[in-house]
Amino acid sequence: MDTPTFNTFNSFPRFNLLDGPTNIQSLTRLNKQLNGVEVYVKRDDVMGMGLGGNKLRKLEYLIADAKQQGADVLITSGGIQSNHARLTAVAAGYAGLDYELVLTHAVPLEGLEHDKNGNILLEQILGAKVHNLPKGTDAKIFIEDRINTLKASGKKPYLISLGGSSAIGCLGYVNCFNEIIGQSNQSGVHFSNIIVPNGSGGTQAGLVAGLKLSGLSNISILSYSVLSQLTTAQAITHKKANAVLNLLNPELKIGQDEILIDPHFIGEAYGIPTTAMIGAVKLLARTEGIFLDPVYSGKAFAGLLADIHAGKFTKGDKTLFILTGGIPGLFAYRSAFEE
Ligand SMILES: Cc1ncc(COP(=O)(O)O)c(C=O)c1O
C-alpha cells in the first residue's frame, strides 16, 4: 500500500488579501434577550479590501493557485447579486490578473434595485467584464465555450467554481478555523458552537475539515442552508469537506453525520426575503449597530435566534456566528425593508 503523503497547511501558497485575523466580539446588548445563551460574532464582514466577506478567504488560496499555474485570466460565475463575483473582481484586479464574471438570473427578482444596485454597482465601478446571461442559458456550457475561446486566443484561463468552493478555496476556512482556535486560546473564550450560512457549502466544509484536523471534540459546526434542501446541501458539503481534508491528511475522513445543516430558514427560495430574515437584520442593526446581509447571514442569524428561543442552545453555551459579509446585497433589497 502506498504511504499517504501529508501536506502541512502552510505548504499551500496564499496570496495575501486580508489585513490579519478578523475580530471576534460579544453581542453584549443582544445577549440580554437570549435566555443566557452567549452569542459572539466573528467579523468576516470587516476586511479592508472590497467591502470584505467570506469569499476573500477562499480567494487568497485560489489566486495563489492560479498564479502558480501561470494563469492570466480568472473566470467565475454566480447570481446577479453574487458577492463572490464582486470579490473575485476586486482580488483579481489587485493581483494584476484579468477576469470575467458570468452572471445568471439565480433569483426570481427583477427591477432596478436588484439588477443595477448592490454588487452590480460595485462591479460597474470596478470596470468588470460581465457576461449577463439571458434567462434559460446554461452557464456551464457558456463557461466551457468561453474557456475554449480564451485558450484559442493564447490566454491561460483559471476556472473558479461556484462560490469559490473548490478544495483549494475551502482552505480559506480551514485557515479561519485555526484562527478562531488561536483567538480562543488567547482570550480564554472557548466556543461550543460555530454557526455559518451555507450556500455552496465551502465555508462549512473548510471549518469542518479544520475541526477534524485539530482533533478537538468539544465544538459543533452548524450551518443554516440558504440555498439547497437538506439532502443536497449535506451531500455537497460532505464531499467538499473530504476533498479539502484529503489535501492535508488523506488518512482522515469526515462522516456524513458530521455535517450539521438546518434547512428550515431558506423560506420560499434562495434570495427571496423572509419575514424572519428582515426581523433579524433590523434587530442586530438596532441593538449592536451591525448589518447582516439579506441572502446569507440574515437568514442564518434568523435561524439561530429562532433556535435559541426554542431552547435548542444550552444556557451558558458560547456560540460563535461567523458574519460572512454580503452587505452590498442590502442595497439590492431596498423595498424588502420598507416599513
Ligand atoms: C455573504 C455570504 N455569506 C455566506 C455565503 C455562503 O458561503 P458558501 O458558499 O461557502 O456556503 C456566501 C456565498 O455566496 C456569501 O456571499
The ligand as a MOL file (V3000), in Angstrom:
LIG
                    3D

  0  0  0     0  0            999 V3000
M  V30 BEGIN CTAB
M  V30 COUNTS 16 16 0 0 0
M  V30 BEGIN ATOM
M  V30 1 C -22.0720 36.8250 2.2230 0
M  V30 2 C -22.0360 35.3570 2.0310 0
M  V30 3 N -22.1980 34.5770 3.1060 0
M  V30 4 C -22.2030 33.2300 3.0070 0
M  V30 5 C -22.0520 32.6180 1.7870 0
M  V30 6 C -22.1030 31.1210 1.7380 0
M  V30 7 O -20.8290 30.5600 1.6890 0
M  V30 8 P -20.6030 29.1760 0.9810 0
M  V30 9 O -20.9330 29.3710 -0.4720 0
M  V30 10 O -19.1820 28.8840 1.2100 0
M  V30 11 O -21.5180 28.1860 1.6100 0
M  V30 12 C -21.8540 33.3870 0.6390 0
M  V30 13 C -21.6890 32.7080 -0.6460 0
M  V30 14 O -22.0270 33.0710 -1.6760 0
M  V30 15 C -21.8520 34.7940 0.7540 0
M  V30 16 O -21.6920 35.5970 -0.3080 0
M  V30 END ATOM
M  V30 BEGIN BOND
M  V30 1 1 1 2
M  V30 2 1 2 3
M  V30 3 2 2 15
M  V30 4 2 3 4
M  V30 5 1 4 5
M  V30 6 1 5 6
M  V30 7 2 5 12
M  V30 8 1 6 7
M  V30 9 1 7 8
M  V30 10 2 8 9
M  V30 11 1 8 10
M  V30 12 1 8 11
M  V30 13 1 12 13
M  V30 14 1 12 15
M  V30 15 2 13 14
M  V30 16 1 15 16
M  V30 END BOND
M  V30 END CTAB
M  END
